[in-house]
Amino acid sequence: MNSITIRLVVQEDVLKMVPLMKEYIVDFYQRKQPVEKIKQHFTYLLAHQSQGVQYVAEHKGELIGFATLYFSFSTLSLQKNAILNDLYVSPSYRGKKVGERIFQACFTYVKEHGYGGMTWETAKDNVVAQKLYAKMGGVESQWKHYELNI
């Protein structure tokens, strides 16, 4: 699929990203539909790229996948760190190396912008993502993940 482009999200993508994000949040992760928050989120990141950026995969004008990088700092390495918070490809485009290309674009961004590394997480039962991340050179962290939702 040579006609797939991986690029940073731009303002004109905001409305096109809403259905893709709904697919990711509601269909894939079975969470509540946050329509207005989706638009606000994209607009915020576009205005505050020091906090995060998003990549999109586009095929013939259709957005078919995306990834979100957020930026943090690691006290242990004393370097900036990127967090790959999301990587999603629409079901009809899976198995076509779109996820690999999005991942590689994110990792290239991290290297080119002087980050010390990139971390990410996935659901324990998301074996497909785990295989992709292992294929891309990722190693399972020694850290245990906790969360406290409000």
C-alpha positions as CSV (number, residue, x, y, z in Angstrom):
1,M,0.0,0.0,0.0
2,N,2.4,2.7,-1.3
3,S,-0.4,5.2,-1.4
4,I,-0.6,5.4,2.4
5,T,1.0,8.6,3.8
6,I,2.1,8.9,7.5
7,R,2.3,12.5,8.6
8,L,1.6,14.9,11.6
9,V,-2.0,15.8,12.2
10,V,-2.9,19.3,10.9
11,Q,-5.9,21.5,11.7
12,E,-7.8,20.3,8.6
13,D,-7.8,16.8,10.1
14,V,-9.7,17.6,13.3
15,L,-13.2,16.8,12.0
16,K,-12.0,13.8,10.0
17,M,-10.3,12.4,13.2
18,V,-13.5,12.3,15.2
19,P,-14.9,9.1,13.6
20,L,-11.5,7.4,13.9
21,M,-11.2,8.3,17.5
22,K,-14.7,7.2,18.2
23,E,-13.9,3.9,16.6
24,Y,-10.8,3.6,18.8
25,I,-12.4,4.7,22.1
26,V,-15.9,3.3,21.8
27,D,-15.6,0.3,19.5
28,F,-12.1,-1.0,20.4
29,Y,-11.8,0.0,24.1
30,Q,-15.6,-0.1,24.8
31,R,-15.5,3.3,26.6
32,K,-18.1,6.1,26.7
33,Q,-18.3,8.3,23.6
34,P,-16.6,11.7,24.2
35,V,-17.5,13.5,21.0
36,E,-16.9,17.2,22.0
37,K,-13.8,16.2,24.0
38,I,-12.2,14.6,20.9
39,K,-12.3,17.9,18.9
40,Q,-11.0,19.9,21.9
41,H,-8.2,17.4,22.4
42,F,-7.0,17.7,18.8
43,T,-7.2,21.4,18.9
44,Y,-5.3,21.6,22.2
45,L,-2.5,19.4,20.9
46,L,-2.2,21.4,17.7
47,A,-1.8,24.6,19.8
48,H,0.5,23.0,22.4
49,Q,3.0,20.7,20.5
50,S,5.5,20.9,23.3
51,Q,3.1,18.6,25.2
52,G,2.3,16.2,22.4
53,V,1.9,15.5,18.8
54,Q,-0.2,13.1,16.7
55,Y,0.6,11.2,13.6
56,V,-2.1,10.1,11.1
57,A,-2.1,7.5,8.4
58,E,-4.0,8.6,5.3
59,H,-5.1,6.6,2.3
60,K,-6.7,8.4,-0.7
61,G,-8.0,11.2,1.6
62,E,-9.3,8.8,4.3
63,L,-7.7,8.8,7.7
64,I,-7.1,5.1,8.6
65,G,-4.9,5.2,11.7
66,F,-3.2,7.4,14.2
67,A,-0.7,7.6,17.0
68,T,-0.4,10.0,19.9
69,L,2.9,11.0,21.5
70,Y,2.9,12.9,24.8
71,F,6.1,14.3,26.3
72,S,7.4,13.9,29.8
73,F,10.8,13.7,31.6
74,S,12.6,10.8,33.2
75,T,14.3,11.5,36.5
76,L,16.2,8.2,36.3
77,S,17.8,9.0,32.9
78,L,17.6,12.8,33.4
79,Q,16.3,13.2,29.8
80,K,13.1,14.1,28.0
81,N,10.9,11.0,27.3
82,A,8.1,10.4,24.8
83,I,5.1,8.3,25.7
84,L,3.4,6.6,22.8
85,N,-0.1,6.7,24.3
86,D,-2.1,5.5,21.4
87,L,-1.5,3.6,18.2
88,Y,-4.6,2.6,16.2
89,V,-5.3,1.3,12.7
90,S,-8.8,0.8,11.3
91,P,-9.7,-2.9,11.1
92,S,-9.8,-3.0,7.3
93,Y,-6.2,-1.8,7.1
94,R,-4.7,-4.1,9.7
95,G,-2.1,-6.6,8.5
96,K,-0.8,-4.1,5.9
97,K,2.1,-2.7,7.9
98,V,0.3,0.6,8.6
99,G,0.9,0.2,12.4
100,E,4.6,-0.4,11.7
101,R,4.9,2.7,9.6
102,I,3.1,4.9,12.2
103,F,5.3,3.4,15.0
104,Q,8.4,4.1,13.0
105,A,7.3,7.7,12.3
106,C,6.8,8.2,16.0
107,F,10.2,6.7,16.9
108,T,11.9,8.8,14.2
109,Y,10.3,12.0,15.7
110,V,11.6,11.0,19.2
111,K,15.2,10.5,17.9
112,E,15.2,13.6,15.8
113,H,13.9,15.8,18.6
114,G,16.5,14.6,21.2
115,Y,14.3,12.4,23.5
116,G,16.0,9.8,25.6
117,G,13.5,7.1,24.7
118,M,9.9,6.2,24.0
119,T,7.7,4.2,26.3
120,W,4.2,2.7,25.8
121,E,1.7,0.3,27.2
122,T,-1.0,-1.9,25.8
123,A,-3.8,-4.0,27.3
124,K,-2.7,-7.4,28.7
125,D,-4.9,-9.2,26.2
126,N,-3.9,-7.2,23.1
127,V,-1.6,-9.8,21.7
128,V,-1.6,-8.3,18.2
129,A,-0.2,-5.0,19.6
130,Q,2.3,-6.9,21.8
131,K,3.6,-8.7,18.7
132,L,3.9,-5.5,16.8
133,Y,5.9,-3.8,19.6
134,A,8.2,-6.8,20.0
135,K,8.8,-6.8,16.2
136,M,9.7,-3.1,16.4
137,G,12.3,-3.8,19.0
138,G,10.4,-3.0,22.2
139,V,11.1,-4.9,25.3
140,E,8.7,-5.4,28.2
141,S,9.4,-3.0,31.0
142,Q,10.5,-4.1,34.5
143,W,8.0,-1.6,35.9
144,K,4.4,-2.5,37.1
145,H,1.8,-0.1,35.9
146,Y,-0.8,1.4,38.3
147,E,-3.7,3.9,37.8
148,L,-6.1,5.8,39.8
149,N,-9.1,7.1,37.9
150,I,-11.2,10.0,39.0
